[in-house]
Amino acid sequence: MSTSREHLAQQLAEAVAEALRADLAHQDRALLVVSGGSTPVPFFHALAAKSLPWARVDVTLADERWVDESASDSNARLVREHLLTAEAAAANFVPLTTDDDTPEQGAAAVGERLAGLSWPASVVILGMGDDGHTASLFPDSQELPLALSTEATVVAVRTPSQPQARITLSADRLHQAKRHVLHINGEGKRSKLAAALGGDDVQALPIRAFLACPLAIYWAP
Ligand SMILES: O=C1O[C@H](COP(=O)(O)O)[C@@H](O)[C@H](O)[C@H]1O
């Protein structure tokens, strides 16, 4: 891990902890929405060490592969192993999968589970793939127009470029958050973000749906 990525993760953890503290000063519970993938791991470690009333914090995911939590690419597993540790083990984690065979079968139950949380989220931390996807809003997904337009909380997604079916928070649900962060590393993602900022076709680069949230960008080389 490069020093700059580690510093970035520490800075982001401090900002997120401050946001959660600010919201918890005037509300009983606060909701944090995190992304999966490789980028958030040092941020999760840094945030887990923060002193917060973690028992009043709910954590869920922006998106998930429809896999068992024991799978190595489960975002829930990532959160449990890297965020719900130390002081943060007291947080209430709400995963996005059920025992159903498909996300289409499980989406309604996941939506009901999420309905009990303290929306709007205090902070949504988005990642971005090399194809400009964020959450599981993929350029090549048939469900992208639905996920960008529905008022439902979650959408089941099938994406030719991805091996697994997925479930994602809808753009509407993500938009409703009080604060939005994009956490990315590397030159490839910096150039993809620059390309996204230079156009307006959301279907081509779905990260564009969040560029005007406003979006705090945390980038390291
Ligand atoms: O598929 C996913 O990828 C993106 C980015 O992941 P990274 O490994 O490049 O950091 C992530 O934001 C998303 O939650 C995840 O499901």
The ligand as a MOL file (V3000), in Angstrom:
LIG
                    3D

  0  0  0     0  0            999 V3000
M  V30 BEGIN CTAB
M  V30 COUNTS 16 16 0 0 0
M  V30 BEGIN ATOM
M  V30 1 O -17.5680 -4.2050 -8.5070 0
M  V30 2 C -17.2650 -3.3500 -7.7230 0
M  V30 3 O -16.2620 -2.4990 -8.0720 0
M  V30 4 C -16.2330 -1.1540 -7.6270 0
M  V30 5 C -14.7870 -0.7140 -7.6480 0
M  V30 6 O -13.9590 -1.7190 -7.0350 0
M  V30 7 P -12.3780 -1.5790 -6.8700 0
M  V30 8 O -11.8830 -2.9780 -6.5740 0
M  V30 9 O -11.8200 -1.0470 -8.1530 0
M  V30 10 O -12.1420 -0.6600 -5.7240 0
M  V30 11 C -16.8720 -1.0030 -6.2370 0
M  V30 12 O -17.0840 0.3550 -5.9640 0
M  V30 13 C -18.1870 -1.7700 -6.1510 0
M  V30 14 O -18.7880 -1.6300 -4.8740 0
M  V30 15 C -17.9130 -3.2150 -6.4000 0
M  V30 16 O -19.0710 -4.0100 -6.2610 0
M  V30 END ATOM
M  V30 BEGIN BOND
M  V30 1 2 1 2
M  V30 2 1 2 3
M  V30 3 1 2 15
M  V30 4 1 3 4
M  V30 5 1 4 5
M  V30 6 1 4 11
M  V30 7 1 5 6
M  V30 8 1 6 7
M  V30 9 2 7 8
M  V30 10 1 7 9
M  V30 11 1 7 10
M  V30 12 1 11 12
M  V30 13 1 11 13
M  V30 14 1 13 14
M  V30 15 1 13 15
M  V30 16 1 15 16
M  V30 END BOND
M  V30 END CTAB
M  END
